[in-house]
């Protein structure tokens, strides 16, 4: 099954039960700090076995030979027998562990872009339900430089070489597969939104309640006919056991360009503090994605960003990642 409507995937992601506001730090595997995660790669790094890579590649070859479109791929058509335990462990890490998995070892140069994309998409069906990422129903996003101006308030920054601020995507899990890395820069940065909350609580407990109030989010002109140009969501939702966070400060700030949206000074302070903590060396984890790496992160408990980069002169060597969105339920 494939979720062909991005709105359906977003609705599933935003269904977050909430009962109140935690008044003490949250102790959970997802409340990691970057230096600790760096020191313990066993908590997030998976070296793919030769047998798994071989099976993944053979199955992709068969589907390509049969002329099967990505939208027609299903879990049953992309069988991976014998590797259920490894896949389930990855799912468990994403749902109740650190929220971070890096799968290492796909031979992307040997396979080429088409085979790699089919293998990646097929793997996604075993981890969850892959889905469309925008109103154009794009199934695999191509994260690369399209030469668009990063100063435009409407440009999607993943289509440029510029810095990208910490944010979440509107799906349970986002995956990034590195086909080719930049000549310089383009570092993936992640932070635990649970750890950021804990530090926020320590720094300014009086301001914490702001994170549990609805924020206007700019749709960046991707609304459907008749829809409002913004939607409202509280960044944090606490169900008594799990803190789930949606964060997108760029879209929170740009929502003010629309009539009727005003950001209070208190809210500006909350946004600024959250961003500062997320990007602090004490909390963030800088991950260099190598060719053939797949980074999977939970959008409920992890926020991500990217440093700007300088690309290769050769068009065939320029930075190129494939983005995958997954629903886990």
C-alpha positions, 0 to 999 in steps of 0.5 A: 500500500502507498499513501498517495495523498500527502494530506492523508499522511500529514493527518496521520502524523498530526493525530497526537493525543495530549493531556497536559504539560509535563512539569519535570524533565522527561526520562526516555531513550529519545531524550539523547544528547548529541555527544552521547549518541556519537559515542555509542553508534550501536544505538543508531548505526546498522551495517547492512549484511551482504545477504540483505543487500543482495536480496534488496538488489535482486528484488529491485532488478526483478521489479524493474525488469517487469516494468513495475511503477513505484506506486504499484510496489507493495510489501508483498511484491517486494519480499525480504524473507529472512530479514524480518528481525533486523527490520523490526529492530529498526522500527522499534528504534524509531518508535520507542528508542532513540528515534534515529537509525542509519543503515550503511552499505548500499552500493549506490554507485554500482547500482545506479540511481534507478535501481537504488530508488526502487530498492529504497522504496521497497525497503520503505514498505517493510518499515512502514507505509510510504507516501506522497510528500507534496500536492504533486504526489511526489513519492521520492523527493530529490534533495539537490540544488535546483538553482533557486534563490534561497532568499525567497520566502516561498522556496523549498530550501532543500532545493538550494545549497543554503542552510536549513533550520531545524524542523520536522516533516509531516510524516512519522518518519523521514528517510534520506538516502545519500546518492552523492555527497557535496564537495564541501558541507551539507552536513545533516544535523539532528537533535532530540526534541525531547532533550530540547524540551528538557533544556527549555524547561530548565532555562525558562519554565514559565515559557514552556506553556507557549509550546503547548499552544497552537501556532500558525504554520505557513502553507507556503502557497501549497494550500488547496482551493478554499483552504486557509494559507496557514494551519494551526498546530501546537508544537508539543503534545504530551500524552502522559508518557510520550512527548511528540513535537512538530517544529518548523520555525521558518514556517512559524515566522513566515506565517506572519506575512498573512492577514490576521497572523501576529506573533507575540513577543512571548512567542518570539522568545519561545521560538528563538530559545527553542532554535538556540537549544536545538542547535547547541553543541551540547544537544545536536548530533552532526552526522555526515551521510556517506554514499549509500547511507540511509538516515531514518529519523522519527519526526515525533522525537527528532528535529533535523537541519542541514548546513549549507554546502558547496557542490561539485562542478561536474553535474554527475557528482553533485549532491543528491539525496532521495527523501522518503516519508513513512507512516508507521500506523 
